[in-house]
Amino acid sequence: MQSSRHWGLVVSLAGCFTGPVVAGSAGFAGIVASADSAETANGNPAGMSRLAEPTTSLSLMMARGFGEFEVDEGKTTTGGGNPDDDSSPVFLPQAYHVRPLNEDVHVGLSLTVPTGFGSEYGSDWAGRYYTDSYSLVYVALTPAISWRINEQWSIGAAVGINYIASESEVAINTLVPGAADGRMKAELDGVGTNFTLSLLWEMTDKTRFGLSYTSESKTDIDGDLKFRNTGPVIGGLLERGILSDEIEVEQVQPQRIIGGLYHELEAGDFIVADIGWVEFSRFGANSISLDGQDLNVEEGGFNNFWAGALGYGFPEHNGLRYTLDAFYVQAPVDDDKRTLALALDRIWGFGAGVQVDHGKGQLVEFNVHLVDFGKGPVDTGTSAVRGRVVGETDNPYALIISGAYHF
């Protein structure tokens, strides 16, 4: 599902920046200072102090990518051509709940997918010896607490319990002339933790600032390597125990810090903005392949990056409120270090949304975003066994439709 992988890149970088993607008062903007729904339990736990009643938010995002990876056959040395294409949409649900214990102390719970990567190219394309398919998914259960210090200041904290699952499959060059490719599949998982500390400064009734820091999470994920049709060379290494069928790698979800502003104008419209930094150079994504007789675990080579979002909300009229927003994420990797499994590039996008107030604290929200996730050019370099693969993504766009029910 080549097109579907591209929404995953969007979610991944946005997720590293914001945590859950659907969390602002104006689409992707307003993450840490809006504090007007249960989503603040994850975006900025300190913001829970603004919610006077028990509040729940349920959200669902649907994303469909239109990009296709195009192999440069003039520079690529392995036959097979372009990868398969599947334009199936992908769905991402999330849930949040906040409950006041008293006027000053609130607790919350979030069930989210803060980060997820995915690529699926098929088994016969030119880069099959580097990756056929790769997925890395985080599922986080996050309890949180906030304390209102006074009318202006609140602080919050949360602990993320992160389940990580990684699965990858790759073709094996059996090193036997004329023989069919072998296969190697890796299935790994593990559980890690991190923490969030945050604050909210309500400078006036109409202006507030938020700040949220989330620590990195280190997790040892382990599992099995499953081989098929290995050929005499790789099969012999397995039989003698030189090549193991078990593996353990360290997976790092990087630390991040996000600051934000919410300001309401006299007419009732509002402006929100966020800026964040992610220590993505610590990110420990791994794709696993065989380079001849050597097990190759691709990791590192990433850069720290900045991201920002800006949103505007129109005054509420007849129970309707409209929003516009835009965001930008720096490329987290240089062109010469980009891999086929994680062909990450810079991202920018813009969107519009509507919120419908049904009364009694019930709100329904819809947002639509058009995203450009970059061409992500890749050059694997030369390998005597795996060959060289060069290419980039054509039509690097994605459509993201999200909705939330607040009650």
Buried (B, 14 or more C-beta within 10 A) or exposed (E): BBBBBBBBBBBBBBBBBBBBBBBBBBBBBBBBBBBBBBBBBBBBBBBBBBBEEEBBBBBBBBBBBBBBBBBBBEEBBBEBEBBBBEEEBBEBEBBBBBBBEEEEEBBBBBBBBBBBBBBBBBBBBBBBBBBBBBBBBBBBEBBBBBBBEEEEBBBBBBBBBBBBBBBBBBBBBBBEEEEEBBBBBBBBBBEBEBEBBBBBBBEEEEBBBBBBBBBBBBBEBEBEBEBEBBBEBBBEBBEEEEBEEEBEBEBBBBBBBBBBBBBBEEEEBBBBBBBBBBBBBBBBBBBBBBBBEEBBEBBEBBBBBEBBBBBBBBBEEEEEBBBBBBBBBBBBBEEEEBBBBBBBBBBBBBBBBBBEBEEEEEBBBEBBBEBBBBBBBBBBEEBEBBBBBBBBBEBBBBBBBBBBBBB
